[in-house]
């Protein structure tokens, strides 16, 4: 099984929480990714494309596979920082 997702990667929980509030309030996820994400995917609106199990770090993988299509995670901590994850397919 594969999923498609986008994410915003930031270095701290406070920023991740603030950005989640912005998305929940109607701000465009892709635009926020372009402005704030520390991952190179941010330039593409955070789009990671399709991937399957075993291709991402465990905490990220668990969060994205638990989301419904269109769902947005709360901040997810990995060794890279804090992610907001949006499952797109």
Phi and psi restraints in degrees (range 20) as a CNS / XPLOR table:
assign (resid 1 and name C) (resid 2 and name N)
       (resid 2 and name CA) (resid 2 and name C) 1.0 -117.6 20.0 2
assign (resid 2 and name N) (resid 2 and name CA)
       (resid 2 and name C) (resid 3 and name N) 1.0 152.0 20.0 2
assign (resid 2 and name C) (resid 3 and name N)
       (resid 3 and name CA) (resid 3 and name C) 1.0 -125.0 20.0 2
assign (resid 3 and name N) (resid 3 and name CA)
       (resid 3 and name C) (resid 4 and name N) 1.0 165.0 20.0 2
assign (resid 3 and name C) (resid 4 and name N)
       (resid 4 and name CA) (resid 4 and name C) 1.0 -124.4 20.0 2
assign (resid 4 and name N) (resid 4 and name CA)
       (resid 4 and name C) (resid 5 and name N) 1.0 136.1 20.0 2
assign (resid 4 and name C) (resid 5 and name N)
       (resid 5 and name CA) (resid 5 and name C) 1.0 -148.6 20.0 2
assign (resid 5 and name N) (resid 5 and name CA)
       (resid 5 and name C) (resid 6 and name N) 1.0 161.3 20.0 2
assign (resid 5 and name C) (resid 6 and name N)
       (resid 6 and name CA) (resid 6 and name C) 1.0 -124.6 20.0 2
assign (resid 6 and name N) (resid 6 and name CA)
       (resid 6 and name C) (resid 7 and name N) 1.0 156.3 20.0 2
assign (resid 6 and name C) (resid 7 and name N)
       (resid 7 and name CA) (resid 7 and name C) 1.0 -148.3 20.0 2
assign (resid 7 and name N) (resid 7 and name CA)
       (resid 7 and name C) (resid 8 and name N) 1.0 162.2 20.0 2
assign (resid 7 and name C) (resid 8 and name N)
       (resid 8 and name CA) (resid 8 and name C) 1.0 -121.0 20.0 2
assign (resid 8 and name N) (resid 8 and name CA)
       (resid 8 and name C) (resid 9 and name N) 1.0 123.8 20.0 2
assign (resid 8 and name C) (resid 9 and name N)
       (resid 9 and name CA) (resid 9 and name C) 1.0 -108.9 20.0 2
assign (resid 9 and name N) (resid 9 and name CA)
       (resid 9 and name C) (resid 10 and name N) 1.0 124.2 20.0 2
assign (resid 9 and name C) (resid 10 and name N)
       (resid 10 and name CA) (resid 10 and name C) 1.0 -132.7 20.0 2
assign (resid 10 and name N) (resid 10 and name CA)
       (resid 10 and name C) (resid 11 and name N) 1.0 160.6 20.0 2
assign (resid 10 and name C) (resid 11 and name N)
       (resid 11 and name CA) (resid 11 and name C) 1.0 -79.6 20.0 2
assign (resid 11 and name N) (resid 11 and name CA)
       (resid 11 and name C) (resid 12 and name N) 1.0 -15.4 20.0 2
assign (resid 11 and name C) (resid 12 and name N)
       (resid 12 and name CA) (resid 12 and name C) 1.0 -141.0 20.0 2
assign (resid 12 and name N) (resid 12 and name CA)
       (resid 12 and name C) (resid 13 and name N) 1.0 158.0 20.0 2
assign (resid 12 and name C) (resid 13 and name N)
       (resid 13 and name CA) (resid 13 and name C) 1.0 -63.9 20.0 2
assign (resid 13 and name N) (resid 13 and name CA)
       (resid 13 and name C) (resid 14 and name N) 1.0 -38.9 20.0 2
assign (resid 13 and name C) (resid 14 and name N)
       (resid 14 and name CA) (resid 14 and name C) 1.0 -60.5 20.0 2
assign (resid 14 and name N) (resid 14 and name CA)
       (resid 14 and name C) (resid 15 and name N) 1.0 -43.9 20.0 2
assign (resid 14 and name C) (resid 15 and name N)
       (resid 15 and name CA) (resid 15 and name C) 1.0 -66.6 20.0 2
assign (resid 15 and name N) (resid 15 and name CA)
       (resid 15 and name C) (resid 16 and name N) 1.0 -43.2 20.0 2
assign (resid 15 and name C) (resid 16 and name N)
       (resid 16 and name CA) (resid 16 and name C) 1.0 -60.5 20.0 2
assign (resid 16 and name N) (resid 16 and name CA)
       (resid 16 and name C) (resid 17 and name N) 1.0 -43.3 20.0 2
assign (resid 16 and name C) (resid 17 and name N)
       (resid 17 and name CA) (resid 17 and name C) 1.0 -64.9 20.0 2
assign (resid 17 and name N) (resid 17 and name CA)
       (resid 17 and name C) (resid 18 and name N) 1.0 -42.0 20.0 2
assign (resid 17 and name C) (resid 18 and name N)
       (resid 18 and name CA) (resid 18 and name C) 1.0 -61.5 20.0 2
assign (resid 18 and name N) (resid 18 and name CA)
       (resid 18 and name C) (resid 19 and name N) 1.0 -44.7 20.0 2
assign (resid 18 and name C) (resid 19 and name N)
       (resid 19 and name CA) (resid 19 and name C) 1.0 -66.8 20.0 2
assign (resid 19 and name N) (resid 19 and name CA)
       (resid 19 and name C) (resid 20 and name N) 1.0 -35.6 20.0 2
assign (resid 19 and name C) (resid 20 and name N)
       (resid 20 and name CA) (resid 20 and name C) 1.0 -62.1 20.0 2
assign (resid 20 and name N) (resid 20 and name CA)
       (resid 20 and name C) (resid 21 and name N) 1.0 -42.3 20.0 2
assign (resid 20 and name C) (resid 21 and name N)
       (resid 21 and name CA) (resid 21 and name C) 1.0 -60.1 20.0 2
assign (resid 21 and name N) (resid 21 and name CA)
       (resid 21 and name C) (resid 22 and name N) 1.0 -38.9 20.0 2
assign (resid 21 and name C) (resid 22 and name N)
       (resid 22 and name CA) (resid 22 and name C) 1.0 -64.3 20.0 2
assign (resid 22 and name N) (resid 22 and name CA)
       (resid 22 and name C) (resid 23 and name N) 1.0 -45.3 20.0 2
assign (resid 22 and name C) (resid 23 and name N)
       (resid 23 and name CA) (resid 23 and name C) 1.0 -65.2 20.0 2
assign (resid 23 and name N) (resid 23 and name CA)
       (resid 23 and name C) (resid 24 and name N) 1.0 -45.8 20.0 2
assign (resid 23 and name C) (resid 24 and name N)
       (resid 24 and name CA) (resid 24 and name C) 1.0 -59.5 20.0 2
assign (resid 24 and name N) (resid 24 and name CA)
       (resid 24 and name C) (resid 25 and name N) 1.0 -29.4 20.0 2
assign (resid 24 and name C) (resid 25 and name N)
       (resid 25 and name CA) (resid 25 and name C) 1.0 -85.0 20.0 2
assign (resid 25 and name N) (resid 25 and name CA)
       (resid 25 and name C) (resid 26 and name N) 1.0 0.4 20.0 2
assign (resid 25 and name C) (resid 26 and name N)
       (resid 26 and name CA) (resid 26 and name C) 1.0 110.6 20.0 2
assign (resid 26 and name N) (resid 26 and name CA)
       (resid 26 and name C) (resid 27 and name N) 1.0 -1.4 20.0 2
assign (resid 26 and name C) (resid 27 and name N)
       (resid 27 and name CA) (resid 27 and name C) 1.0 -68.0 20.0 2
assign (resid 27 and name N) (resid 27 and name CA)
       (resid 27 and name C) (resid 28 and name N) 1.0 151.0 20.0 2
assign (resid 27 and name C) (resid 28 and name N)
       (resid 28 and name CA) (resid 28 and name C) 1.0 -74.8 20.0 2
assign (resid 28 and name N) (resid 28 and name CA)
       (resid 28 and name C) (resid 29 and name N) 1.0 122.1 20.0 2
assign (resid 28 and name C) (resid 29 and name N)
       (resid 29 and name CA) (resid 29 and name C) 1.0 -57.1 20.0 2
assign (resid 29 and name N) (resid 29 and name CA)
       (resid 29 and name C) (resid 30 and name N) 1.0 -48.4 20.0 2
assign (resid 29 and name C) (resid 30 and name N)
       (resid 30 and name CA) (resid 30 and name C) 1.0 -61.9 20.0 2
assign (resid 30 and name N) (resid 30 and name CA)
       (resid 30 and name C) (resid 31 and name N) 1.0 -40.3 20.0 2
assign (resid 30 and name C) (resid 31 and name N)
       (resid 31 and name CA) (resid 31 and name C) 1.0 -65.9 20.0 2
assign (resid 31 and name N) (resid 31 and name CA)
       (resid 31 and name C) (resid 32 and name N) 1.0 -41.1 20.0 2
assign (resid 31 and name C) (resid 32 and name N)
       (resid 32 and name CA) (resid 32 and name C) 1.0 -64.4 20.0 2
assign (resid 32 and name N) (resid 32 and name CA)
       (resid 32 and name C) (resid 33 and name N) 1.0 -37.2 20.0 2
assign (resid 32 and name C) (resid 33 and name N)
       (resid 33 and name CA) (resid 33 and name C) 1.0 -62.0 20.0 2
assign (resid 33 and name N) (resid 33 and name CA)
       (resid 33 and name C) (resid 34 and name N) 1.0 -44.2 20.0 2
assign (resid 33 and name C) (resid 34 and name N)
       (resid 34 and name CA) (resid 34 and name C) 1.0 -61.5 20.0 2
assign (resid 34 and name N) (resid 34 and name CA)
       (resid 34 and name C) (resid 35 and name N) 1.0 -37.5 20.0 2
assign (resid 34 and name C) (resid 35 and name N)
       (resid 35 and name CA) (resid 35 and name C) 1.0 -80.8 20.0 2
assign (resid 35 and name N) (resid 35 and name CA)
       (resid 35 and name C) (resid 36 and name N) 1.0 -33.0 20.0 2
assign (resid 35 and name C) (resid 36 and name N)
       (resid 36 and name CA) (resid 36 and name C) 1.0 -121.0 20.0 2
assign (resid 36 and name N) (resid 36 and name CA)
       (resid 36 and name C) (resid 37 and name N) 1.0 -22.7 20.0 2
assign (resid 36 and name C) (resid 37 and name N)
       (resid 37 and name CA) (resid 37 and name C) 1.0 -68.9 20.0 2
assign (resid 37 and name N) (resid 37 and name CA)
       (resid 37 and name C) (resid 38 and name N) 1.0 138.2 20.0 2
assign (resid 37 and name C) (resid 38 and name N)
       (resid 38 and name CA) (resid 38 and name C) 1.0 -90.2 20.0 2
assign (resid 38 and name N) (resid 38 and name CA)
       (resid 38 and name C) (resid 39 and name N) 1.0 -1.0 20.0 2
assign (resid 38 and name C) (resid 39 and name N)
       (resid 39 and name CA) (resid 39 and name C) 1.0 -91.4 20.0 2
assign (resid 39 and name N) (resid 39 and name CA)
       (resid 39 and name C) (resid 40 and name N) 1.0 142.9 20.0 2
assign (resid 39 and name C) (resid 40 and name N)
       (resid 40 and name CA) (resid 40 and name C) 1.0 -55.2 20.0 2
assign (resid 40 and name N) (resid 40 and name CA)
       (resid 40 and name C) (resid 41 and name N) 1.0 -25.7 20.0 2
assign (resid 40 and name C) (resid 41 and name N)
       (resid 41 and name CA) (resid 41 and name C) 1.0 -65.1 20.0 2
assign (resid 41 and name N) (resid 41 and name CA)
       (resid 41 and name C) (resid 42 and name N) 1.0 -16.9 20.0 2
assign (resid 41 and name C) (resid 42 and name N)
       (resid 42 and name CA) (resid 42 and name C) 1.0 -56.7 20.0 2
assign (resid 42 and name N) (resid 42 and name CA)
       (resid 42 and name C) (resid 43 and name N) 1.0 -34.2 20.0 2
assign (resid 42 and name C) (resid 43 and name N)
       (resid 43 and name CA) (resid 43 and name C) 1.0 -65.6 20.0 2
assign (resid 43 and name N) (resid 43 and name CA)
       (resid 43 and name C) (resid 44 and name N) 1.0 -19.5 20.0 2
assign (resid 43 and name C) (resid 44 and name N)
       (resid 44 and name CA) (resid 44 and name C) 1.0 -104.3 20.0 2
assign (resid 44 and name N) (resid 44 and name CA)
       (resid 44 and name C) (resid 45 and name N) 1.0 27.8 20.0 2
assign (resid 44 and name C) (resid 45 and name N)
       (resid 45 and name CA) (resid 45 and name C) 1.0 73.1 20.0 2
assign (resid 45 and name N) (resid 45 and name CA)
       (resid 45 and name C) (resid 46 and name N) 1.0 17.2 20.0 2
assign (resid 45 and name C) (resid 46 and name N)
       (resid 46 and name CA) (resid 46 and name C) 1.0 87.1 20.0 2
assign (resid 46 and name N) (resid 46 and name CA)
       (resid 46 and name C) (resid 47 and name N) 1.0 1.9 20.0 2
assign (resid 46 and name C) (resid 47 and name N)
       (resid 47 and name CA) (resid 47 and name C) 1.0 -64.9 20.0 2
assign (resid 47 and name N) (resid 47 and name CA)
       (resid 47 and name C) (resid 48 and name N) 1.0 122.1 20.0 2
assign (resid 47 and name C) (resid 48 and name N)
       (resid 48 and name CA) (resid 48 and name C) 1.0 -99.6 20.0 2
assign (resid 48 and name N) (resid 48 and name CA)
       (resid 48 and name C) (resid 49 and name N) 1.0 -7.0 20.0 2
assign (resid 48 and name C) (resid 49 and name N)
       (resid 49 and name CA) (resid 49 and name C) 1.0 72.6 20.0 2
assign (resid 49 and name N) (resid 49 and name CA)
       (resid 49 and name C) (resid 50 and name N) 1.0 -171.1 20.0 2
assign (resid 49 and name C) (resid 50 and name N)
       (resid 50 and name CA) (resid 50 and name C) 1.0 -80.4 20.0 2
assign (resid 50 and name N) (resid 50 and name CA)
       (resid 50 and name C) (resid 51 and name N) 1.0 146.2 20.0 2
assign (resid 50 and name C) (resid 51 and name N)
       (resid 51 and name CA) (resid 51 and name C) 1.0 -156.0 20.0 2
assign (resid 51 and name N) (resid 51 and name CA)
       (resid 51 and name C) (resid 52 and name N) 1.0 158.9 20.0 2
assign (resid 51 and name C) (resid 52 and name N)
       (resid 52 and name CA) (resid 52 and name C) 1.0 -112.1 20.0 2
assign (resid 52 and name N) (resid 52 and name CA)
       (resid 52 and name C) (resid 53 and name N) 1.0 -178.8 20.0 2
assign (resid 52 and name C) (resid 53 and name N)
       (resid 53 and name CA) (resid 53 and name C) 1.0 -62.0 20.0 2
assign (resid 53 and name N) (resid 53 and name CA)
       (resid 53 and name C) (resid 54 and name N) 1.0 143.9 20.0 2
assign (resid 53 and name C) (resid 54 and name N)
       (resid 54 and name CA) (resid 54 and name C) 1.0 87.6 20.0 2
assign (resid 54 and name N) (resid 54 and name CA)
       (resid 54 and name C) (resid 55 and name N) 1.0 0.5 20.0 2
assign (resid 54 and name C) (resid 55 and name N)
       (resid 55 and name CA) (resid 55 and name C) 1.0 -100.1 20.0 2
assign (resid 55 and name N) (resid 55 and name CA)
       (resid 55 and name C) (resid 56 and name N) 1.0 -13.1 20.0 2
assign (resid 55 and name C) (resid 56 and name N)
       (resid 56 and name CA) (resid 56 and name C) 1.0 -122.5 20.0 2
assign (resid 56 and name N) (resid 56 and name CA)
       (resid 56 and name C) (resid 57 and name N) 1.0 164.3 20.0 2
assign (resid 56 and name C) (resid 57 and name N)
       (resid 57 and name CA) (resid 57 and name C) 1.0 -63.4 20.0 2
assign (resid 57 and name N) (resid 57 and name CA)
       (resid 57 and name C) (resid 58 and name N) 1.0 152.2 20.0 2
assign (resid 57 and name C) (resid 58 and name N)
       (resid 58 and name CA) (resid 58 and name C) 1.0 -54.3 20.0 2
assign (resid 58 and name N) (resid 58 and name CA)
       (resid 58 and name C) (resid 59 and name N) 1.0 -46.5 20.0 2
assign (resid 58 and name C) (resid 59 and name N)
       (resid 59 and name CA) (resid 59 and name C) 1.0 -64.6 20.0 2
assign (resid 59 and name N) (resid 59 and name CA)
       (resid 59 and name C) (resid 60 and name N) 1.0 -39.7 20.0 2
assign (resid 59 and name C) (resid 60 and name N)
       (resid 60 and name CA) (resid 60 and name C) 1.0 -65.7 20.0 2
assign (resid 60 and name N) (resid 60 and name CA)
       (resid 60 and name C) (resid 61 and name N) 1.0 -47.3 20.0 2
assign (resid 60 and name C) (resid 61 and name N)
       (resid 61 and name CA) (resid 61 and name C) 1.0 -59.0 20.0 2
assign (resid 61 and name N) (resid 61 and name CA)
       (resid 61 and name C) (resid 62 and name N) 1.0 -47.3 20.0 2
assign (resid 61 and name C) (resid 62 and name N)
       (resid 62 and name CA) (resid 62 and name C) 1.0 -59.6 20.0 2
assign (resid 62 and name N) (resid 62 and name CA)
       (resid 62 and name C) (resid 63 and name N) 1.0 -44.9 20.0 2
assign (resid 62 and name C) (resid 63 and name N)
       (resid 63 and name CA) (resid 63 and name C) 1.0 -62.4 20.0 2
assign (resid 63 and name N) (resid 63 and name CA)
       (resid 63 and name C) (resid 64 and name N) 1.0 -46.5 20.0 2
assign (resid 63 and name C) (resid 64 and name N)
       (resid 64 and name CA) (resid 64 and name C) 1.0 -70.1 20.0 2
assign (resid 64 and name N) (resid 64 and name CA)
       (resid 64 and name C) (resid 65 and name N) 1.0 -38.4 20.0 2
assign (resid 64 and name C) (resid 65 and name N)
       (resid 65 and name CA) (resid 65 and name C) 1.0 -73.4 20.0 2
assign (resid 65 and name N) (resid 65 and name CA)
       (resid 65 and name C) (resid 66 and name N) 1.0 -20.4 20.0 2
assign (resid 65 and name C) (resid 66 and name N)
       (resid 66 and name CA) (resid 66 and name C) 1.0 -82.0 20.0 2
assign (resid 66 and name N) (resid 66 and name CA)
       (resid 66 and name C) (resid 67 and name N) 1.0 -16.8 20.0 2
assign (resid 66 and name C) (resid 67 and name N)
       (resid 67 and name CA) (resid 67 and name C) 1.0 -80.3 20.0 2
assign (resid 67 and name N) (resid 67 and name CA)
       (resid 67 and name C) (resid 68 and name N) 1.0 145.2 20.0 2
assign (resid 67 and name C) (resid 68 and name N)
       (resid 68 and name CA) (resid 68 and name C) 1.0 -75.8 20.0 2
assign (resid 68 and name N) (resid 68 and name CA)
       (resid 68 and name C) (resid 69 and name N) 1.0 160.1 20.0 2
assign (resid 68 and name C) (resid 69 and name N)
       (resid 69 and name CA) (resid 69 and name C) 1.0 -58.5 20.0 2
assign (resid 69 and name N) (resid 69 and name CA)
       (resid 69 and name C) (resid 70 and name N) 1.0 129.6 20.0 2
assign (resid 69 and name C) (resid 70 and name N)
       (resid 70 and name CA) (resid 70 and name C) 1.0 91.1 20.0 2
assign (resid 70 and name N) (resid 70 and name CA)
       (resid 70 and name C) (resid 71 and name N) 1.0 -8.0 20.0 2
assign (resid 70 and name C) (resid 71 and name N)
       (resid 71 and name CA) (resid 71 and name C) 1.0 -77.1 20.0 2
assign (resid 71 and name N) (resid 71 and name CA)
       (resid 71 and name C) (resid 72 and name N) 1.0 154.1 20.0 2
assign (resid 71 and name C) (resid 72 and name N)
       (resid 72 and name CA) (resid 72 and name C) 1.0 -123.0 20.0 2
assign (resid 72 and name N) (resid 72 and name CA)
       (resid 72 and name C) (resid 73 and name N) 1.0 129.1 20.0 2
assign (resid 72 and name C) (resid 73 and name N)
       (resid 73 and name CA) (resid 73 and name C) 1.0 -79.1 20.0 2
assign (resid 73 and name N) (resid 73 and name CA)
       (resid 73 and name C) (resid 74 and name N) 1.0 163.1 20.0 2
assign (resid 73 and name C) (resid 74 and name N)
       (resid 74 and name CA) (resid 74 and name C) 1.0 -78.4 20.0 2
assign (resid 74 and name N) (resid 74 and name CA)
       (resid 74 and name C) (resid 75 and name N) 1.0 180.0 20.0 2
assign (resid 74 and name C) (resid 75 and name N)
       (resid 75 and name CA) (resid 75 and name C) 1.0 -58.2 20.0 2
assign (resid 75 and name N) (resid 75 and name CA)
       (resid 75 and name C) (resid 76 and name N) 1.0 132.2 20.0 2
assign (resid 75 and name C) (resid 76 and name N)
       (resid 76 and name CA) (resid 76 and name C) 1.0 -118.8 20.0 2
assign (resid 76 and name N) (resid 76 and name CA)
       (resid 76 and name C) (resid 77 and name N) 1.0 121.2 20.0 2
assign (resid 76 and name C) (resid 77 and name N)
       (resid 77 and name CA) (resid 77 and name C) 1.0 -89.7 20.0 2
assign (resid 77 and name N) (resid 77 and name CA)
       (resid 77 and name C) (resid 78 and name N) 1.0 132.6 20.0 2
assign (resid 77 and name C) (resid 78 and name N)
       (resid 78 and name CA) (resid 78 and name C) 1.0 -133.3 20.0 2
assign (resid 78 and name N) (resid 78 and name CA)
       (resid 78 and name C) (resid 79 and name N) 1.0 -178.5 20.0 2
assign (resid 78 and name C) (resid 79 and name N)
       (resid 79 and name CA) (resid 79 and name C) 1.0 -66.2 20.0 2
assign (resid 79 and name N) (resid 79 and name CA)
       (resid 79 and name C) (resid 80 and name N) 1.0 -12.3 20.0 2
assign (resid 79 and name C) (resid 80 and name N)
       (resid 80 and name CA) (resid 80 and name C) 1.0 -90.7 20.0 2
assign (resid 80 and name N) (resid 80 and name CA)
       (resid 80 and name C) (resid 81 and name N) 1.0 -18.5 20.0 2
assign (resid 80 and name C) (resid 81 and name N)
       (resid 81 and name CA) (resid 81 and name C) 1.0 140.0 20.0 2
assign (resid 81 and name N) (resid 81 and name CA)
       (resid 81 and name C) (resid 82 and name N) 1.0 -145.7 20.0 2
assign (resid 81 and name C) (resid 82 and name N)
       (resid 82 and name CA) (resid 82 and name C) 1.0 -114.9 20.0 2
assign (resid 82 and name N) (resid 82 and name CA)
       (resid 82 and name C) (resid 83 and name N) 1.0 133.0 20.0 2
assign (resid 82 and name C) (resid 83 and name N)
       (resid 83 and name CA) (resid 83 and name C) 1.0 -113.6 20.0 2
assign (resid 83 and name N) (resid 83 and name CA)
       (resid 83 and name C) (resid 84 and name N) 1.0 142.6 20.0 2
assign (resid 83 and name C) (resid 84 and name N)
       (resid 84 and name CA) (resid 84 and name C) 1.0 -106.7 20.0 2
assign (resid 84 and name N) (resid 84 and name CA)
       (resid 84 and name C) (resid 85 and name N) 1.0 127.6 20.0 2
assign (resid 84 and name C) (resid 85 and name N)
       (resid 85 and name CA) (resid 85 and name C) 1.0 -118.7 20.0 2
assign (resid 85 and name N) (resid 85 and name CA)
       (resid 85 and name C) (resid 86 and name N) 1.0 130.8 20.0 2
assign (resid 85 and name C) (resid 86 and name N)
       (resid 86 and name CA) (resid 86 and name C) 1.0 -118.1 20.0 2
assign (resid 86 and name N) (resid 86 and name CA)
       (resid 86 and name C) (resid 87 and name N) 1.0 118.3 20.0 2
assign (resid 86 and name C) (resid 87 and name N)
       (resid 87 and name CA) (resid 87 and name C) 1.0 -83.8 20.0 2
assign (resid 87 and name N) (resid 87 and name CA)
       (resid 87 and name C) (resid 88 and name N) 1.0 123.6 20.0 2
assign (resid 87 and name C) (resid 88 and name N)
       (resid 88 and name CA) (resid 88 and name C) 1.0 -105.4 20.0 2
assign (resid 88 and name N) (resid 88 and name CA)
       (resid 88 and name C) (resid 89 and name N) 1.0 -17.3 20.0 2
